[in-house]
Every structure is written in C-alpha cells, then in structure tokens.
Amino acid sequence: MTRDSFVRLASGVERVGSEPATLALVTVGYTAAVAVTLRYAPAYLLALGGGPVALGAFGLVVLGVPVVYPALSAEDTALSGSFPAVTPLALVAAFGLLVWLLAPGIGGVNGHVLPASAWVLLVAPLVAVWPTAGYDAGLRAIRAVIGSDAGGGGDTLVRIVSAASTARLARPMVLAFAFAVSALTDRVTVVVGLLLAVTVTVGLGVTMVSVALNGRGGRLRGDDRPSLAAPDRSARTLVGRLQTAPRPIRTALVADVAGGLSVAAFVAFAPVLVLAVRTPAERVLWLDVGPVAAFALLLGLEAVAAAVAPAAGEVLLAATSRRATLALGLLAGVVAPLALVEPTPTIATDAVAFGLYGTRRLADPARRRLVDSLDPELAVAYRLAQPAARALAVVPVTAAYALAPEFAFRLAAFVAAVGVYELYRRQIRAAIGRVARGVAE
C-alpha cells in the first residue's frame, strides 16, 4: 500500500466518520475469529462427548450452509446490502457461539435431555451463517454508507477490508491469541471457551456498530458481481444445465468435486486427528508446545499459505493454463491428507499437510476465471455444485473415519488424485497408448 493510498484512506475515513472504519475493523475481526473457532470446533465437540457421527454431522452442517443459505435468503436483494441485514446475521452467529460457550454447563444440567455435544450441533448452522453471508453483507453495507462522499478513500477502505478477509490476513492475529492461551493450558475446552468468549464479544460489537450506523447507511447502491438470484435455481434446472455444459466445464467440475473429499476431511476430522487421536508434545524452535498450541501454529501456517496462494495462482495462470493451475491446486489436496497420516507423524509433517491444504487455493484464480466466463444460469449451477459436493463428501469421509481415522484421509487423497486424472484424462490415455504401441513394436 503506497503513501498516496494511506492519504486517500485517511481522507476517506475523515469524511465518512470513524463508524464505517470501526465496522470494517470489527467485521474483519469477527470473520477471522469465527473462522478460527470453526476449525477448533470438531475437537471441542469431541471433548464434549461427540463421536465420529457427531463430527461428520458437524462437517455436513458447516459445509452445507453455503448451499442452503443462498436458496433461502434474499442475498442479492437490496436488503442484503443494508444494515438491517448485518445486524441479525452478526447477532444470530453470536447467539450460536454463546450456546457453544455455555454448552458444557447446559449439558451438565440437562444432559438427560440433550448432551453438550448435541447443543453444539444444534446451533452450528447459526454460527456457519456468518462466514457464508455475514462478511459479504457487512462489506456491502460499508460500501453503501460510504457512498460517493468519501471519494478514493472510501474505495480504499472497502478494498482493504475485502483483501484482509479474502486473504485471511486477520486469522494469524486470532491464532496468536489462541497460541498464547495454549501456553497457559492445553485443555481444548478452556482454550476454545476463551476463544468463544472473545468472538462473542466482537460479534456483539459488530451488532452495536451496525445498529448505530443504521440511520446513516441506506440500501445497496449496486454491485458489480453477477447476481445469483435472477436465474432459475430449481435443482432440476441446475442439474440439467450442468449436464448440457461443454465438456471442459464438466471436466473442471468433476475435478473440483473430487477435491471436495479433501476439504471435508480437513474441516471435520483434521483437528481431531491432531488434537485427540495423537497428542505428542513437540519442540518448536526453543518452545515446548502441546497439541493445542501446535494446532494454532498449524492453522497459522495454513492461513499464510492460503493468503499467498491466490496471488501465486494468478502468476501461474498467466504463465501456464487454466487446467494446469487447477491441477496444481488439486495436487495440493492430494498430498496434504497423505502427509497428515504419515506413519511417523511429527509437527513437521503436520506443517506440510496444513501448508499444502492452504496452498490448494492456487486454483482459485483459474476457478474464478472459469466461472466468470459462463452464462449466469450455468455460473449459478457451478457455484452451488461445488459446496454441495463438499457437503455430501462428508458422508463417505465419516464412514471411512469410523473404520479408521487414517483411512478417511487416504480415501480423500485418492479421490482428489482421480480429479487430477480427470483433468488430464485424454493426455494420459494418449501417452499410455503411445507407450503400449512402442512396447508392441
């Protein structure tokens, strides 16, 4: 960010007042805190008595909300860009997080009705709504209240907020807090409890600032993103549109679907594998760290990799092709689960696994360019098919995890490898044919 950008930003904040800047700050912080909390949640669920089925149900809920929410909401109406949309979304997620915080006590008192783990599952959709739609609504509300009075500074403010969330630059700060708490205690319930308390507080801050700004910000002035509400969203129409899509589009979608198992495995079961299935103390540089602190470091590495990967993907896309960029992103999803179940796991092998899991976002620029090139109806079908496949992938991953934790990750790696093969099927078959003809001759 150049000195002129800072000047424009300061001028813009001065013109619109400090409230939009405050909303921007708490929106980014809340999004990062909720994202980190969701990664710790499977281990928290296990500590409260949940088993493989509960973990799978949690993964299904978290990955399924992005599929269900657009169909139930008026996401692309004017309401979604106004403060009345931000306020309930922040408040609903904060309520869900508060129930998570109180779940051990609630389950202890009413365990015969609903155990603590059931309370976590019950409100999980409320928490998952914020990263699905809350940040988006917050950003568009900030843009709406800034209007045209802020000039370049307002635009700079919006760009900074967008970059901070998209690149996950705020997550390492939240993870630093989790690591500091983990230095005092290595109990998952205590660390997650403190993280939940902070996240609920930030969520209430988002709510209060958005309410205070309600009189200043009107409806969304317009959005340059393609609308997801205009095309027909019926399942039959979307499935039919995918079936009649050009072959390269269907091939890319099949490859993305295959990579969904890797995402499902990491969302639902990687925290449990690192924090509960194997819990060796490790030495990182000069520090002796327990599993919870190590997990914070691993998530930090993943966040950094996920922040850098899209920019690297842009460079790769310019130098190679869309298919090659997609394939490299999928390859990261192949190797990451295998590194996590290496026969002699250490924090180094886990770091490779989580780093590669973040690196899978190399494919984001190629995927975005692919979707932008589609007609609106097909773009909607593609966008909904991806999260739907990831949500459904939880089912086989859960079944595999119930048999053996390592089997779930090996299955995810194998299916992701099938996705890479799908991208290059013709070339691989042609190469095999040439080799076979050479041997026959």
Phi, psi and chi 1 to 4 in degrees:
 res  aa     phi    psi   chi1   chi2   chi3   chi4
   1 MET       -  125.2 -171.1  173.3  177.4      -
   2 THR   -82.0  170.0   64.0      -      -      -
   3 ARG   -62.8  -37.9 -178.4  177.2  178.9  -83.9
   4 ASP   -62.5  -37.0  -70.8  -18.1      -      -
   5 SER   -63.7  -41.6  -62.1      -      -      -
   6 PHE   -62.6  -41.0  -84.4  113.0      -      -
   7 VAL   -63.5  -44.9  172.0      -      -      -
   8 ARG   -63.8  -38.9  -72.3 -162.8  -57.7  -88.6
   9 LEU   -63.8  -47.4  174.1   60.4      -      -
  10 ALA   -61.6  -41.1      -      -      -      -
  11 SER   -64.0  -41.0  174.2      -      -      -
  12 GLY   -66.1  -42.9      -      -      -      -
  13 VAL   -64.0  -38.6  170.8      -      -      -
  14 GLU   -63.9  -36.4 -176.4  178.8   -3.3      -
  15 ARG   -74.8  -42.3  -69.2  179.4 -172.8  176.6
  16 VAL   -86.5  -12.1  -57.7      -      -      -
  17 GLY    94.8  170.7      -      -      -      -
  18 SER   -80.1  -17.2   60.0      -      -      -
  19 GLU   -62.5  -47.5  -67.1   93.3  -19.2      -
  20 PRO   -60.6  -37.7  -23.9   35.1      -      -
  21 ALA   -64.5  -38.3      -      -      -      -
  22 THR   -65.3  -43.9  -57.6      -      -      -
  23 LEU   -61.7  -38.9 -179.2   60.7      -      -
  24 ALA   -61.2  -44.6      -      -      -      -
  25 LEU   -64.1  -49.0  178.7   63.7      -      -
  26 VAL   -71.8  -29.0  -68.0      -      -      -
  27 THR   -65.2  -46.3  -62.4      -      -      -
  28 VAL   -63.6  -45.4  169.7      -      -      -
  29 GLY   -62.0  -41.4      -      -      -      -
  30 TYR   -66.0  -42.8 -166.5   34.8      -      -
  31 THR   -61.4  -44.1  -56.6      -      -      -
  32 ALA   -65.7  -43.2      -      -      -      -
  33 ALA   -65.6  -41.3      -      -      -      -
  34 VAL   -65.3  -41.0  171.0      -      -      -
  35 ALA   -61.9  -43.7      -      -      -      -
  36 VAL   -66.4  -41.7  171.1      -      -      -
  37 THR   -60.9  -39.9  -56.8      -      -      -
  38 LEU   -64.5  -30.0  -74.6  171.0      -      -
  39 ARG   -74.0  -33.1  -65.5  -55.1  -57.7  -84.6
  40 TYR   -79.4  -20.2  -87.6   94.8      -      -
  41 ALA   -57.0  -40.4      -      -      -      -
  42 PRO   -58.7  -41.1  -27.0   36.0      -      -
  43 ALA   -67.1  -37.3      -      -      -      -
  44 TYR   -62.3  -43.1 -174.2   60.4      -      -
  45 LEU   -62.5  -42.0 -174.9   60.5      -      -
  46 LEU   -64.8  -41.5 -174.9   72.0      -      -
  47 ALA   -63.7  -25.2      -      -      -      -
  48 LEU   -90.9    6.9  -64.1  179.8      -      -
  49 GLY   106.4    4.7      -      -      -      -
  50 GLY   -74.4  147.3      -      -      -      -
  51 GLY  -108.6 -168.1      -      -      -      -
  52 PRO   -56.5  -38.6  -26.0   34.2      -      -
  53 VAL   -65.2  -41.9  174.4      -      -      -
  54 ALA   -64.4  -39.8      -      -      -      -
  55 LEU   -64.5  -42.7  -64.8  171.3      -      -
  56 GLY   -63.8  -40.3      -      -      -      -
  57 ALA   -63.1  -38.4      -      -      -      -
  58 PHE   -63.0  -47.3  175.0   80.4      -      -
  59 GLY   -60.4  -39.5      -      -      -      -
  60 LEU   -63.1  -40.7 -175.8   61.5      -      -
  61 VAL   -66.6  -50.2  167.3      -      -      -
  62 VAL   -63.4  -41.0  170.8      -      -      -
  63 LEU   -82.2  -17.4  -65.8  172.9      -      -
  64 GLY   -87.6  -23.5      -      -      -      -
  65 VAL   -59.6  -41.9  165.3      -      -      -
  66 PRO   -61.1  -21.5  -24.7   35.1      -      -
  67 VAL   -82.3  -45.0 -176.5      -      -      -
  68 VAL   -76.8  -40.3  176.6      -      -      -
  69 TYR   -59.1  -47.8 -179.0   83.3      -      -
  70 PRO   -59.8  -30.8  -23.8   34.8      -      -
  71 ALA   -74.8  -22.3      -      -      -      -
  72 LEU  -102.3  -11.3  -61.0  179.3      -      -
  73 SER  -111.5  166.9   70.1      -      -      -
  74 ALA  -100.3   56.9      -      -      -      -
  75 GLU   -60.6  -31.6 -174.4 -179.5   -6.1      -
  76 ASP  -104.3   13.9  -70.8  -78.4      -      -
  77 THR   -85.9  173.8   65.5      -      -      -
  78 ALA   -63.8  -28.1      -      -      -      -
  79 LEU   -60.8  -35.7  178.4   63.6      -      -
  80 SER   -69.3  -13.9   65.5      -      -      -
  81 GLY  -102.5   14.0      -      -      -      -
  82 SER  -112.9  163.6   63.4      -      -      -
  83 PHE   -64.6  -32.2  -70.2  105.0      -      -
  84 PRO   -58.3  -21.0  -27.6   35.6      -      -
  85 ALA   -81.7  -38.4      -      -      -      -
  86 VAL   -67.3  -42.5 -178.7      -      -      -
  87 THR   -59.1  -53.2  -56.3      -      -      -
  88 PRO   -67.0  -34.7   21.7  -32.1      -      -
  89 LEU   -63.1  -44.9  -73.8  171.1      -      -
  90 ALA   -65.4  -40.6      -      -      -      -
  91 LEU   -70.4  -40.7 -161.5   57.3      -      -
  92 VAL   -62.4  -45.1  161.1      -      -      -
  93 ALA   -64.6  -40.3      -      -      -      -
  94 ALA   -63.1  -38.5      -      -      -      -
  95 PHE   -62.8  -44.4  173.4   76.3      -      -
  96 GLY   -60.5  -42.4      -      -      -      -
  97 LEU   -65.5  -36.6  -68.1  163.2      -      -
  98 LEU   -65.1  -40.1 -177.7   61.6      -      -
  99 VAL   -62.7  -40.3  173.0      -      -      -
 100 TRP   -59.6  -42.3  -78.6    9.3      -      -
 101 LEU   -63.3  -39.2  177.1   61.6      -      -
 102 LEU   -89.9   -4.5  -58.9  176.4      -      -
 103 ALA   -55.2  -42.8      -      -      -      -
 104 PRO   -59.1  -40.5  -25.2   35.2      -      -
 105 GLY   -71.2  -42.0      -      -      -      -
 106 ILE   -63.5  -43.7  -61.2  173.1      -      -
 107 GLY   -65.4  -32.9      -      -      -      -
 108 GLY   -68.3  -33.5      -      -      -      -
 109 VAL   -83.6  -42.4  174.3      -      -      -
 110 ASN  -118.2   35.4  -63.3  -51.5      -      -
 111 GLY   -60.1  -27.3      -      -      -      -
 112 HIS   -72.1  -20.3   60.3  -75.0      -      -
 113 VAL   -91.5  -60.3  179.6      -      -      -
 114 LEU  -139.2  123.5  -81.2  178.0      -      -
 115 PRO   -69.3  167.6   24.3  -32.3      -      -
 116 ALA   -58.0  -41.3      -      -      -      -
 117 SER   -62.9  -33.7   57.5      -      -      -
 118 ALA   -67.0  -36.3      -      -      -      -
 119 TRP   -63.6  -38.9  -75.8  102.2      -      -
 120 VAL   -61.8  -45.3  172.8      -      -      -
 121 LEU   -67.0  -36.5  -73.7  175.0      -      -
 122 LEU   -61.3  -39.9 -171.9   64.8      -      -
 123 VAL  -102.6    4.4  -61.3      -      -      -
 124 ALA   -56.0  -39.2      -      -      -      -
 125 PRO   -60.5  -33.3  -22.5   32.7      -      -
 126 LEU   -64.6  -40.3  -53.9 -177.9      -      -
 127 VAL   -70.2  -41.5  179.3      -      -      -
 128 ALA   -70.0  -16.4      -      -      -      -
 129 VAL   -66.5  -33.5  160.4      -      -      -
 130 TRP   -64.1  -53.4  178.1  -98.6      -      -
 131 PRO   -65.0  -22.4   18.0  -28.6      -      -
 132 THR   -74.2  -44.5  -59.3      -      -      -
 133 ALA  -133.9  -22.6      -      -      -      -
 134 GLY   -65.4  -46.7      -      -      -      -
 135 TYR   -60.9  -43.4  162.8   73.3      -      -
 136 ASP   -58.5  -46.3 -131.5   16.9      -      -
 137 ALA   -63.9  -39.5      -      -      -      -
 138 GLY   -62.7  -44.5      -      -      -      -
 139 LEU   -63.8  -42.8  177.2   60.9      -      -
 140 ARG   -70.4  -31.1  -69.4 -165.3  -82.8  176.8
 141 ALA   -67.9  -39.3      -      -      -      -
 142 ILE   -61.3  -43.7  -64.8  165.2      -      -
 143 ARG   -63.6  -37.2 -174.2 -175.8  -68.9  117.9
 144 ALA   -67.3  -44.0      -      -      -      -
 145 VAL   -73.2  -28.5   74.3      -      -      -
 146 ILE   -66.1  -41.6  -76.1  173.6      -      -
 147 GLY    59.9 -149.6      -      -      -      -
 148 SER   -99.4   -0.4   58.8      -      -      -
 149 ASP   -75.1  -24.8  -64.3  -26.7      -      -
 150 ALA   -82.9  -13.8      -      -      -      -
 151 GLY    63.4 -145.7      -      -      -      -
 152 GLY   -62.9  -29.7      -      -      -      -
 153 GLY   -64.2  -38.7      -      -      -      -
 154 GLY   -62.6  -44.6      -      -      -      -
 155 ASP   -62.4  -39.7  -66.4  -23.2      -      -
 156 THR   -62.8  -40.9  -56.7      -      -      -
 157 LEU   -59.9  -46.5  176.2   61.9      -      -
 158 VAL   -62.8  -42.6  171.5      -      -      -
 159 ARG   -64.2  -39.7  -75.5 -160.5  -58.2  -89.0
 160 ILE   -64.3  -45.0  -70.9  173.4      -      -
 161 VAL   -61.7  -44.1  177.2      -      -      -
 162 SER   -62.5  -46.1  178.5      -      -      -
 163 ALA   -64.8  -39.9      -      -      -      -
 164 ALA   -63.0  -37.4      -      -      -      -
 165 SER   -81.0  -47.3 -179.5      -      -      -
 166 THR   -60.5  -42.9  -56.9      -      -      -
 167 ALA   -83.9   -0.6      -      -      -      -
 168 ARG    59.1   35.4  -66.5  160.0 -179.1   80.3
 169 LEU   -73.1  -19.8  -64.6  177.2      -      -
 170 ALA   -83.6  -19.2      -      -      -      -
 171 ARG   -63.1  -41.0  -70.3 -169.9 -169.7 -179.6
 172 PRO   -56.5  -30.5  -28.4   36.3      -      -
 173 MET   -68.7  -40.2  -69.6 -176.9  -77.2      -
 174 VAL   -65.6  -40.8  179.6      -      -      -
 175 LEU   -67.9  -31.1  -69.5  166.1      -      -
 176 ALA   -62.5  -38.6      -      -      -      -
 177 PHE   -63.6  -45.3  169.4   77.7      -      -
 178 ALA   -62.0  -38.6      -      -      -      -
 179 PHE   -66.7  -41.0 -179.6   80.9      -      -
 180 ALA   -63.2  -41.5      -      -      -      -
 181 VAL   -66.0  -38.5  173.6      -      -      -
 182 SER   -64.6  -23.7  -56.9      -      -      -
 183 ALA   -69.2  -24.0      -      -      -      -
 184 LEU   -89.7  -35.2  -57.1  176.5      -      -
 185 THR  -150.2  144.4  175.4      -      -      -
 186 ASP  -108.3   20.2 -150.2   47.0      -      -
 187 ARG   -84.5  125.3  -68.6  179.6   57.4 -168.8
 188 VAL   -59.7  -42.8  172.7      -      -      -
 189 THR   -63.8  -36.1   51.1      -      -      -
 190 VAL   -71.7  -47.1  174.4      -      -      -
 191 VAL   -62.4  -48.0  174.4      -      -      -
 192 VAL   -66.3  -35.5  176.1      -      -      -
 193 GLY   -60.9  -45.0      -      -      -      -
 194 LEU   -66.8  -38.5  -71.7  172.0      -      -
 195 LEU   -63.1  -40.2 -173.5   59.5      -      -
 196 LEU   -64.1  -42.4  -75.1  168.6      -      -
 197 ALA   -60.4  -44.6      -      -      -      -
 198 VAL   -65.2  -42.4  171.1      -      -      -
 199 THR   -65.5  -41.1  -52.3      -      -      -
 200 VAL   -60.6  -42.0  168.5      -      -      -
 201 THR   -61.8  -44.2  -56.2      -      -      -
 202 VAL   -65.5  -38.5  178.2      -      -      -
 203 GLY   -61.6  -40.7      -      -      -      -
 204 LEU   -66.0  -32.8  -66.6  176.4      -      -
 205 GLY   -63.6  -43.2      -      -      -      -
 206 VAL   -58.5  -43.9  174.2      -      -      -
 207 THR   -61.3  -47.8  -56.5      -      -      -
 208 MET   -66.8  -42.1  -71.0 -173.4  -68.0      -
 209 VAL   -66.4  -40.1  174.6      -      -      -
 210 SER   -66.5  -36.6   62.4      -      -      -
 211 VAL   -65.8  -42.2  167.8      -      -      -
 212 ALA   -63.2  -32.3      -      -      -      -
 213 LEU   -89.0   -1.9  -82.5  169.3      -      -
 214 ASN   -56.6  -35.4 -167.1   20.8      -      -
 215 GLY   -76.2  -19.6      -      -      -      -
 216 ARG   -89.6  -35.0  -65.6 -169.5   55.1 -170.9
 217 GLY   -99.3  131.2      -      -      -      -
 218 GLY   -96.7 -143.7      -      -      -      -
 219 ARG   -87.7  166.4  -65.6 -179.2  178.5  -86.3
 220 LEU   -62.2  133.9 -174.2   65.7      -      -
 221 ARG   -80.6  -11.4  -64.7  176.3  -69.4  112.6
 222 GLY   140.2  157.5      -      -      -      -
 223 ASP  -137.3  140.0 -157.9  -22.0      -      -
 224 ASP   -87.6    1.9   55.0   -0.9      -      -
 225 ARG   -82.8  151.5  -61.9  179.5  -47.7  165.8
 226 PRO   -65.4  140.3   20.3  -30.6      -      -
 227 SER   -74.8  138.1  171.8      -      -      -
 228 LEU   -98.2   -4.4  -61.9 -178.5      -      -
 229 ALA   -94.9  -24.6      -      -      -      -
 230 ALA   -68.1  -47.0      -      -      -      -
 231 PRO   -68.8  163.5  -16.5   30.6      -      -
 232 ASP   -66.5  126.6 -175.1   -3.1      -      -
 233 ARG  -103.3    6.2  -75.8  175.8  172.9  -91.7
 234 SER   -62.8  143.9   67.4      -      -      -
 235 ALA   -59.4  -39.7      -      -      -      -
 236 ARG   -63.9  -41.7  179.2  178.1  -62.5  179.9
 237 THR   -65.1  -44.1  -59.9      -      -      -
 238 LEU   -67.0  -43.5  -64.6  179.3      -      -
 239 VAL   -64.0  -43.3  170.7      -      -      -
 240 GLY   -62.1  -37.1      -      -      -      -
 241 ARG   -66.9  -37.7 -168.6   67.0 -174.2   85.6
 242 LEU   -67.8  -37.6  -72.0  173.0      -      -
 243 GLN   -66.1  -30.2  -71.5  175.2  -21.4      -
 244 THR   -97.1    6.6   58.5      -      -      -
 245 ALA   -69.3  155.9      -      -      -      -
 246 PRO   -57.5  152.7  -22.8   32.1      -      -
 247 ARG   -56.5  -44.4 -177.3 -180.0  178.8   84.7
 248 PRO   -59.3  -34.0  -23.6   34.1      -      -
 249 ILE   -68.2  -45.6  -55.3  -58.6      -      -
 250 ARG   -65.1  -36.9  -74.8 -174.8  -76.9  119.2
 251 THR   -63.4  -45.3  -60.8      -      -      -
 252 ALA   -62.7  -38.4      -      -      -      -
 253 LEU   -67.1  -43.6  179.2   60.1      -      -
 254 VAL   -59.8  -41.2  168.6      -      -      -
 255 ALA   -64.1  -42.0      -      -      -      -
 256 ASP   -63.7  -42.5  -96.9  -14.5      -      -
 257 VAL   -61.0  -41.3  167.7      -      -      -
 258 ALA   -63.2  -36.4      -      -      -      -
 259 GLY   -72.7  -10.4      -      -      -      -
 260 GLY   -64.3  -29.2      -      -      -      -
 261 LEU   -64.8  -36.3  -98.7   74.7      -      -
 262 SER   -64.0  -43.2 -179.7      -      -      -
 263 VAL   -62.7  -45.1  175.2      -      -      -
 264 ALA   -60.7  -41.7      -      -      -      -
 265 ALA   -64.6  -41.5      -      -      -      -
 266 PHE   -71.8  -39.0  -96.1   83.0      -      -
 267 VAL   -66.6  -46.2  167.7      -      -      -
 268 ALA   -89.6  -32.4      -      -      -      -
 269 PHE  -125.7  -19.3  -62.5  109.2      -      -
 270 ALA   -60.1  -42.7      -      -      -      -
 271 PRO   -60.3  -38.2  -23.2   33.8      -      -
 272 VAL   -68.3  -40.4  175.4      -      -      -
 273 LEU   -63.0  -41.6 -167.8   68.1      -      -
 274 VAL   -75.8  -39.2  172.9      -      -      -
 275 LEU   -94.1  -22.0  -67.4  171.7      -      -
 276 ALA  -126.4  -45.5      -      -      -      -
 277 VAL   -66.6  -40.7  174.3      -      -      -
 278 ARG  -135.7  130.0   53.5  172.3 -157.9  -97.2
 279 THR  -134.3   53.3   56.7      -      -      -
 280 PRO   -76.4  143.8   29.9  -33.2      -      -
 281 ALA   -74.1  144.1      -      -      -      -
 282 GLU  -128.2  157.3  -67.6  -80.8   -1.0      -
 283 ARG  -109.5  119.4 -174.1  167.8 -176.4   82.6
 284 VAL  -114.0  113.4  179.9      -      -      -
 285 LEU    55.3 -114.4  -61.5  178.8      -      -
 286 TRP  -104.4    8.9   62.2   91.8      -      -
 287 LEU  -108.8  137.7  -62.6  173.7      -      -
 288 ASP   -92.6  115.3  -70.0  -41.2      -      -
 289 VAL  -116.0  142.7  -62.9      -      -      -
 290 GLY   -86.5 -178.8      -      -      -      -
 291 PRO   -61.0  -40.3  -22.7   32.4      -      -
 292 VAL   -68.0  -42.6  179.7      -      -      -
 293 ALA   -66.1  -39.5      -      -      -      -
 294 ALA   -62.6  -37.9      -      -      -      -
 295 PHE   -64.5  -37.1 -172.3   61.3      -      -
 296 ALA   -61.7  -41.3      -      -      -      -
 297 LEU   -64.4  -40.8  -67.0  176.2      -      -
 298 LEU   -64.3  -42.8  -65.8  172.9      -      -
 299 LEU   -65.6  -34.4  -71.5 -179.0      -      -
 300 GLY   -63.6  -43.2      -      -      -      -
 301 LEU   -62.9  -41.9  177.9   61.4      -      -
 302 GLU   -61.3  -42.3  176.6 -166.9  -42.7      -
 303 ALA   -63.5  -41.3      -      -      -      -
 304 VAL   -64.8  -44.6  171.2      -      -      -
 305 ALA   -62.1  -41.0      -      -      -      -
 306 ALA   -67.9  -27.2      -      -      -      -
 307 ALA   -74.7  -37.5      -      -      -      -
 308 VAL   -83.5  -32.7  174.0      -      -      -
 309 ALA   -58.2  -44.4      -      -      -      -
 310 PRO   -60.2  -38.9  -25.9   35.7      -      -
 311 ALA   -64.9  -41.6      -      -      -      -
 312 ALA   -64.2  -36.0      -      -      -      -
 313 GLY   -63.2  -36.9      -      -      -      -
 314 GLU   -61.5  -44.6  -68.2  -77.6    3.1      -
 315 VAL   -63.6  -43.9  174.7      -      -      -
 316 LEU   -64.0  -39.6 -170.7   63.5      -      -
 317 LEU   -63.7  -38.5 -175.4   59.8      -      -
 318 ALA   -70.0  -31.0      -      -      -      -
 319 ALA   -87.1  -28.2      -      -      -      -
 320 THR  -120.8 -118.7   57.6      -      -      -
 321 SER  -143.2  167.7   65.6      -      -      -
 322 ARG   -62.7  -40.5 -171.6  169.6   63.1 -166.5
 323 ARG   -66.1  -41.9 -178.9  171.2   55.3 -174.8
 324 ALA   -64.5  -39.0      -      -      -      -
 325 THR   -66.4  -43.0  -52.5      -      -      -
 326 LEU   -60.7  -41.3  -75.7  171.1      -      -
 327 ALA   -65.1  -40.3      -      -      -      -
 328 LEU   -66.6  -38.5  -78.9  174.2      -      -
 329 GLY   -62.0  -40.6      -      -      -      -
 330 LEU   -68.8  -35.8  -79.7  173.6      -      -
 331 LEU   -61.1  -36.0  -85.4  175.0      -      -
 332 ALA   -61.3  -37.2      -      -      -      -
 333 GLY   -71.3  -17.0      -      -      -      -
 334 VAL   -80.6  -47.7  174.1      -      -      -
 335 VAL   -77.0  -33.7 -178.5      -      -      -
 336 ALA   -57.2  -51.4      -      -      -      -
 337 PRO   -63.4  -34.4  -19.3   31.3      -      -
 338 LEU   -66.8  -39.0  -66.6  177.6      -      -
 339 ALA   -65.6  -31.7      -      -      -      -
 340 LEU   -71.0  -26.7 -161.0   59.5      -      -
 341 VAL  -110.6   27.3  -66.3      -      -      -
 342 GLU   -57.5  141.3 -156.4  -91.0  -23.8      -
 343 PRO   -54.3  -35.3  -25.9   33.6      -      -
 344 THR  -118.9   77.7   55.3      -      -      -
 345 PRO   -68.1  139.8   25.8  -33.6      -      -
 346 THR  -134.9  175.4   63.4      -      -      -
 347 ILE   -66.1  -24.8 -164.2  169.6      -      -
 348 ALA   -68.4  -45.2      -      -      -      -
 349 THR   -67.4  -36.7   57.8      -      -      -
 350 ASP   -64.6  -37.2  -72.0  -12.5      -      -
 351 ALA   -63.8  -40.5      -      -      -      -
 352 VAL   -60.2  -43.8  170.7      -      -      -
 353 ALA   -62.2  -49.8      -      -      -      -
 354 PHE   -71.4  -35.3  -81.4   80.0      -      -
 355 GLY   -62.4  -43.0      -      -      -      -
 356 LEU   -68.3  -35.1  -75.2  172.0      -      -
 357 TYR   -62.3  -38.4 -179.8   68.4      -      -
 358 GLY   -69.6  -33.9      -      -      -      -
 359 THR   -68.5  -16.8  -54.4      -      -      -
 360 ARG   -58.8  -17.8   81.5 -167.5 -169.9  -75.3
 361 ARG   -74.8    4.1  -66.9 -167.4  170.5  -86.0
 362 LEU   -53.8  -33.6  -87.4  171.2      -      -
 363 ALA   -78.6   -9.7      -      -      -      -
 364 ASP   -57.8  -46.9  -77.4    2.0      -      -
 365 PRO   -61.9  -40.8  -23.2   34.4      -      -
 366 ALA   -65.6  -40.9      -      -      -      -
 367 ARG   -66.0  -40.6 -168.6  177.2  -67.4  114.2
 368 ARG   -64.8  -42.7 -174.6  167.0   53.1 -110.8
 369 ARG   -65.4  -36.5 -176.7  174.3  -62.9 -177.4
 370 LEU   -62.7  -47.9  172.7   65.6      -      -
 371 VAL   -66.2  -38.8  173.8      -      -      -
 372 ASP   -64.7  -23.4  -71.5  -15.6      -      -
 373 SER   -84.2   -6.0   68.9      -      -      -
 374 LEU   -90.3  159.5  -53.9  178.1      -      -
 375 ASP   -71.2  158.6   62.4   77.7      -      -
 376 PRO   -54.5  -43.1  -26.6   34.3      -      -
 377 GLU   -65.5  -43.8 -164.3  171.9   76.8      -
 378 LEU   -69.2  -35.1 -175.7   53.9      -      -
 379 ALA   -62.8  -41.4      -      -      -      -
 380 VAL   -61.7  -46.1  169.2      -      -      -
 381 ALA   -60.4  -42.4      -      -      -      -
 382 TYR   -66.2  -44.6 -161.8  103.6      -      -
 383 ARG   -62.9  -38.3  -76.0 -167.2 -176.7   98.8
 384 LEU   -79.2  -29.1  -69.0 -179.4      -      -
 385 ALA   -67.1  -36.0      -      -      -      -
 386 GLN   -62.5  -57.7  -77.6 -177.9  -70.5      -
 387 PRO   -65.1  -31.2   20.2  -30.9      -      -
 388 ALA   -63.1  -42.6      -      -      -      -
 389 ALA   -65.1  -39.2      -      -      -      -
 390 ARG   -65.3  -39.8  -69.7  174.5 -178.8  176.2
 391 ALA   -65.6  -45.5      -      -      -      -
 392 LEU   -68.1  -26.7  -67.0  175.1      -      -
 393 ALA   -64.9  -19.3      -      -      -      -
 394 VAL   -60.8  -32.9  172.9      -      -      -
 395 VAL   -62.8  -56.6  177.2      -      -      -
 396 PRO   -65.1  -32.7   20.6  -32.0      -      -
 397 VAL   -65.6  -39.5  169.6      -      -      -
 398 THR   -64.5  -44.0  -58.9      -      -      -
 399 ALA   -61.2  -41.9      -      -      -      -
 400 ALA   -66.7  -39.1      -      -      -      -
 401 TYR   -65.4  -36.1 -173.0   88.6      -      -
 402 ALA   -63.8  -31.6      -      -      -      -
 403 LEU   -74.9  -48.4  -65.0  174.1      -      -
 404 ALA  -165.2  128.8      -      -      -      -
 405 PRO   -53.6  -42.2  -27.5   35.7      -      -
 406 GLU   -66.0  -32.4  -67.7   80.2    5.2      -
 407 PHE   -62.4  -37.0  179.4   51.9      -      -
 408 ALA   -60.5  -41.5      -      -      -      -
 409 PHE   -76.4  -33.8  -69.7   90.6      -      -
 410 ARG   -68.2  -37.3  -68.8 -165.1  175.0  100.7
 411 LEU   -62.8  -43.6  174.4   65.6      -      -
 412 ALA   -61.3  -41.7      -      -      -      -
 413 ALA   -64.7  -41.9      -      -      -      -
 414 PHE   -63.0  -45.5  172.1   76.3      -      -
 415 VAL   -67.8  -36.9  176.6      -      -      -
 416 ALA   -63.4  -36.6      -      -      -      -
 417 ALA   -64.0  -36.0      -      -      -      -
 418 VAL   -61.7  -36.8  171.9      -      -      -
 419 GLY   -62.7  -41.7      -      -      -      -
 420 VAL   -63.7  -42.4  177.8      -      -      -
 421 TYR   -60.3  -39.9  166.7   77.9      -      -
 422 GLU   -60.4  -37.3 -178.5   65.3   22.6      -
 423 LEU   -65.2  -33.1  -75.5  173.9      -      -
 424 TYR  -118.5   27.9  -73.3   93.8      -      -
 425 ARG   -59.8  -47.3 -179.4  171.0   55.2  179.1
 426 ARG   -62.7  -44.0  -72.3 -173.6  174.4 -178.4
 427 GLN   -65.1  -40.0  -70.7   81.2   -7.2      -
 428 ILE   -66.0  -43.5  -67.5  173.3      -      -
 429 ARG   -63.9  -40.1  -73.8 -177.4  174.4  179.7
 430 ALA   -63.9  -40.6      -      -      -      -
 431 ALA   -65.7  -41.5      -      -      -      -
 432 ILE   -62.7  -40.9  -67.2  174.0      -      -
 433 GLY   -61.9  -41.7      -      -      -      -
 434 ARG   -64.6  -42.0  -72.7 -165.3  -63.6  -90.7
 435 VAL   -63.3  -42.5  171.3      -      -      -
 436 ALA   -63.2  -41.8      -      -      -      -
 437 ARG   -65.7  -37.0  -72.4 -167.8  -63.8  -88.7
 438 GLY   -65.2  -39.5      -      -      -      -
 439 VAL   -66.9  -39.3  171.3      -      -      -
 440 ALA   -66.4  -34.5      -      -      -      -
 441 GLU   -74.9      -  -66.3  172.7   -2.6      -
